[in-house]
Amino acid sequence: MATRRQFIKAGLVGGTCLFIPAGSASARAWPGIPSRVLDPTHVDKYVTELAVPPVMPWAERDEAGRVDHYTIGVRQLRQQILPAGMPATTVWGYGSTRHPGSFSYPACTVEATFGRAIRVTWVNELIDRHGNHLPHLLPVDPTLHWANPQGGISRRDTRPAFTSTPGPYTGPVPIVTHLHGGHNTQESDGYPEAWYLPRASDIAGGYARTGSFYEQFRNIFENQFDVTWAPGTAIFQYANQERAATSWFHDHALGVTRLNVYAGLAGFYLLRGGPADLPDGVLPGPAPKLGDPPGKHYYEIPVVIQDRSFSTDGSLFYPASRASFDHFTGPYIPGSDISPIWNPEFFGNTMVTNGRTWPALSVEPRRYRLRFLNGCNARFLILKIVTDPMAPRPADPVLPFWQIGSEGGFLPAPVQRDQLLTAPAERADVVVDFTSIPVGTDLYLINEGPDEPFRGGRAGTDFRPAAPGTTGQVMKFTVARPLATPDRTVPPAHLTLPPFEPLGPASHTRQVSLQEQNSAVLRGVGPRVVMLGTVDRHGNPTPMGWGDPITENPALGATEIWEIHNSTTDAHPIHIHEVQFQVVDRQSTGHRARPPEPGESGFKDTVIAYPHAITRVKATFDRAGQYVWHCHMLEHEDNEMMRPYRVGPR
């Protein structure tokens, strides 16, 4: 049987990534791929202005307690993601329940201030106008180890058994929101088994309405803050005592994160102020604020880049069969150990930036601060700014990025970079200087990352870059007008960033592992699952699933080095919840260790673990409780590549 890589590459036809152009004979012959997947070459580029996410409205402010209160719901809505004149798309979005117009994909940005707490009541409002539950927009594979509400209290958060191959789950949707980059207590982390269903009127009596950890965390929170969690909600508090940084929030429910995020559940969370920030005026601004008039120009902009595919009716497309991935048409569970719907990775054929396909941004000849987030499910991005979007790859960059920050805030010093490599969930805080560019010039943000899993190396030498006509383009910058006001910000080469205090020495080194497992009953079919684990005394990986006993148990206050041994052929973005770590080094098999990349010199919460290599990170674990670490390729995370870890006594 052919490998999955051969099938992925076979699907790279006509610049449409995994999907053959709609209507072709090849499309009709490819099981699991509908013939009406929208051909991305039919989508006009650069006809829609980049949307700048506005600020999330708060519900009330407690000045005495220095707490801002928000009530943020999740709703289904229609949004124009494709250009005007094409169909709108049904998505899910976060928004303030007191401000119905605030619901959007991506969400409005939560603006946080150092030392001022934020308390969010997260509400699952995935119900219709009659109060009945809404089914998922996308196909849910019920054979994974997942939330499994229909299993009831005794079988929730398990991998169910079946006597025949099931279709997609169509019941009420579990959600729980994680603040990615936050430094918070366990009950406010968004633990995957702390999910909850909407307060719908038609949920069957045998369903579990909450996850295994929901009640425990609800009790902890209610006892501490003397507030009550209503059905269909969870209340989390974020202390905002960490360094100023670019974080984001997204869904994290067990086994459906890939689908809930793909449906639209993501937004920025920007923490400002404190000793690790810069004074106003040093960096480009303003950023959006509450009450801004329409049409205001911003010089600080958060930018989330994602890949999506669409059907010709404008709806989101996500594969409904394993056959979409590797042409394997069965037998599926229970006739084998292969899940019928789950795809090991997914690569969309259309680039979406801030919720719009291939948008354009009009800029002035001045400096801009862009906070980039790779929000893709599985795609690694290699970003460049060029003059010709169809230039042969690798293309020559025309402007550099000056990287000033990563996930954990500012770097020790600015780093000039011709390109930005970002894995899913990584952030890069950069300054782009347009001051030397004449008015009337068009520049393009392109992507030279591959249309398949990333393994490291250089575009054009070690892998084929993304299709130049589709996934190889992201957005356009047009220097469209002269300066509206003088640019008095500090040139990035002359910036002095806030003091950086590295972590102290580690008291313990821990070895963990990454591996894939193929079918145990069907020769040549795989992967079946993607797993984390430990390393035995002989250096061999010991795979472990989500439900296996906890093996990572740092002492409270301990500083540890984690050696991440990747025995797979792909790079994986590894995220450890509730800590900011430093990258120590990487060591490929048979080679000497090499230092972190220049853009990794600060604190991070997600790191690229390259294939057949050891990646070392150092972290201090100063929050007691139960958290998780996982691969942030969301298809991997949803099928066993996530493990709980516990800080302090079990």
Summary of the structure (lengths in Angstrom):
residues: 650
radius of gyration: 23.3
end to end distance: 45.1
largest distance: 70.0
contacts: 2274
relative contact order: 0.13
helix: 9%
strand: 35%
